[in-house]
């Protein structure tokens, strides 16, 4: 399965989860390393775009295409099993607990979670410390330009 990740050029080949570890996110607490990827290029772009204010177009981004091996163990978070506020902003703490537990248990290499940005789409969170990380391979990195109309005032 192919998944996608957008990052600054200097991080486009980095699958350590360090950025998420330093900042925390919807599905992980600060201090927990995790690699956020998306099921499509479009979702990946939307997930990054929501963090930028209007009038500022993100620059120097690279799209990384990642292959998750067919034998990778994937756990799924079913959106219907989450409370109604799971996708609020700022995010609820319980979603971080789900992701932190996924990393701590280290039973699965990947956690499939619903996107809070695009209803019905999914992100794939990778445990960078899992014993099967060899099943994660970067296929390609390429420059990515955001359409300026998305950020127009």
PAROKOL-570369 format. One record per residue (C-alpha): x, y, z; residue in three letters. Coordinates in steps of 0.001 Angstrom, whole numbers, padded with zeros to 6 digits, always signed. Example, Ala and Ser with C-alpha at 12.3 -4.5 7.8 and 13.67 -1.06 7.14 Angstrom:
// residues 2
+012300-004500+007800ALA+013670-001060+007140SER
END
This chain:
// residues 153
+000000+000000+000000UNK+001244+003474-000837UNK+000903+006371+001597UNK+002083+009968+001397UNK+003833+012476+003605UNK+004565+016190+003122UNK+007512+017802+004862UNK+010228+020358+004418UNK+013000+019194+002077UNK+015505+018422+004824UNK+013042+015992+006474UNK+011667+014300+003348UNK+013665+011092+003921UNK+013299+011126+007713UNK+010942+008479+009071UNK+012084+008787+012685UNK+008874+010451+013907UNK+011005+013107+015616UNK+008843+016024+014446UNK+005693+014513+015947UNK+007665+013572+019054UNK+008748+017187+019581UNK+005405+018823+018811UNK+002761+016230+019599UNK-000363+015979+017470UNK-003923+014751+017368UNK-002828+011120+017701UNK+000312+011407+019856UNK+001483+013273+022936UNK+004654+015313+022993UNK+007473+012852+023659UNK+005978+010009+021581UNK+007574+009474+018168UNK+005187+008716+015307UNK+005197+009163+011526UNK+002005+010701+010115UNK+001099+009685+006556UNK-002058+009960+004459UNK-003917+007687+002085UNK-003695+010163-000810UNK-001702+013144-002018UNK-004796+015353-001736UNK-005474+014377+001879UNK-001806+014842+002704UNK-001957+018377+001284UNK-005144+019203+003183UNK-003661+017899+006458UNK-000717+020303+006080UNK-002699+023241+004662UNK-004984+023520+007714UNK-001981+024539+009802UNK-001158+027615+007683UNK-002953+030971+007912UNK-004520+032540+004855UNK-002075+034672+002922UNK+000916+032418+003627UNK+001597+029723+001049UNK+003809+026898+002358UNK+007127+026745+000513UNK+009970+024258+000126UNK+007793+021193+000732UNK+008485+017720-000577UNK+006062+014869-001105UNK+007375+011503+000028UNK+005740+008374-001355UNK+006066+005476+001062UNK+005342+001793+000520UNK+003923-000182+003434UNK+004621-003879+002903UNK+001751-006318+002388UNK+002646-008242+005548UNK+002588-005153+007791UNK+000264-005511+010767UNK-002266-002664+010700UNK-004665-001739+013497UNK-007758+000302+012654UNK-009496+003004+014674UNK-013145+002920+013650UNK-014608+006461+013585UNK-017983+005131+014823UNK-016300+003922+018014UNK-014929+007380+018866UNK-016800+009994+020864UNK-018424+012781+018876UNK-015714+015326+019782UNK-012738+013290+018483UNK-012226+015644+015520UNK-012531+018994+017313UNK-009865+021684+017294UNK-007960+021903+019469UNK-007905+018130+019524UNK-009159+016056+022407UNK-006604+014426+024695UNK-008140+010941+024373UNK-007047+010644+020729UNK-003458+011159+021880UNK-003959+008373+024407UNK-005049+006028+021596UNK-001922+006808+019571UNK+000400+006703+022567UNK-000963+003266+023507UNK-000469+002066+019916UNK+003205+003045+020134UNK+003653+001680+023656UNK+002094-001710+022860UNK+004142-001996+019650UNK+001921-004847+018466UNK+001152-003180+015122UNK+003439-001364+012710UNK+000670+000944+011451UNK-002461+002524+012922UNK-005198+003539+010456UNK-007095+006555+011813UNK-009858+008761+010422UNK-008921+012185+009106UNK-010302+015132+011065UNK-009743+017333+007999UNK-011492+015282+005302UNK-014396+013190+006540UNK-014338+009636+005195UNK-010591+009641+004456UNK-007849+008041+006510UNK-004344+008681+007748UNK-001835+005957+008497UNK+000396+006389+011534UNK+003674+004495+011539UNK+005463+003305+014666UNK+009103+004174+013890UNK+010348+001898+016687UNK+008440-001229+015639UNK+010477-004368+014926UNK+009058-004569+011373UNK+010029-001084+010138UNK+011936-002775+007298UNK+008463-003141+005718UNK+008370+000645+005326UNK+010214+001931+002258UNK+010526+005361+000722UNK+009743+004970-002969UNK+010107+008549-004127UNK+010558+012129-002958UNK+009589+015074-005131UNK+009094+018788-004837UNK+005539+019780-004011UNK+003967+023151-004751UNK+000804+024271-003001UNK-001743+026063-005172UNK-001702+029693-003995UNK-005475+029958-004430UNK-005884+027794-001308UNK-004262+030487+000820UNK-005645+033589-000878UNK-007091+036227+001442UNK
END
